[in-house]
Amino acid sequence: MDTAEILKKVRQIEIKTKGLTNHIFAGEYHSAFKGRGMSFSEVRDYHFGDDVRSIDWNVTARFNHPFVKVFEEERELTVMLLVDMSESSSFGTKKQDKRDLITELCAVLAFSAIKNNDKVGVIFFSDGMEKYIPPKKGKSHILFIIRELLSFTPKRKGTNIKETLRFFNNATKKRSIVFMLSDFLSSNYQDALNIAAKRHDVVGVQVYDQRDRELPPVGLIQVADAETGATQWIDTNDRRVRQYYEQQFLQHSQYCKNAFMKSGAELVSVRTDEDYVKALQTFFLNRA
């Protein structure tokens, strides 16, 4: 895309996802992700039923009348988006490809975060760390992130969840909310995920296409692995071939579910031709 097309697309995504944030996700996001603690706000007159442990004895003695301390939740959080830019994320057969869906999901999450005065940072990854955008606040920062999502060209094609999590674990010491958006076509990342989930609030968003799971019976076709470039001919009319293909997908998905469950992290699955609004809403409400 040239610059004009990118800016037009950014505007379209902003209108759509900011509208969703304002009308649907803002309250759910706030409820789902709590602040780190409570900070002192003010004192006020004591009312019957107030916890006596909150009485401010210094102010009470000064005015000869009971006052209590009022605390409010420390809301400012840091949200990190770990975004899969591998070649397989460009695959899609129906409504949109996985990269388009990931971009919209990132925009929704980012606008929800800044509406709650949280910082947002991004790590683009493939089979290595591609780009790091430090956490900041503000609409202009979110629009910059969306532009990068639309225009960024990764140096590599593969997916390496383990190395990405290792980089994140080493680079980020402050506790964060972490959304990892990927098709998770990777393996052996359990240990790195365990460490990340102990330090941070980790949520995996598994994005997949219907054709990642099912092959249509359309005869002899040549298929290519987007990440390795390897090709082979397969007969999609053969029921055993289609069953094996689906079995591979299900085994991969089960590994992903087990890894997140064992680590204590959470996982949401979204298909490219399905409504992600419902999936995110359900996730936020279940956490509240």
Order of alpha helices (4+ residues) and beta strands (2+ residues): alpha-alpha-beta-alpha-beta-beta-alpha-beta-beta-alpha-alpha-beta-alpha-beta-alpha-beta-beta-alpha-beta-alpha
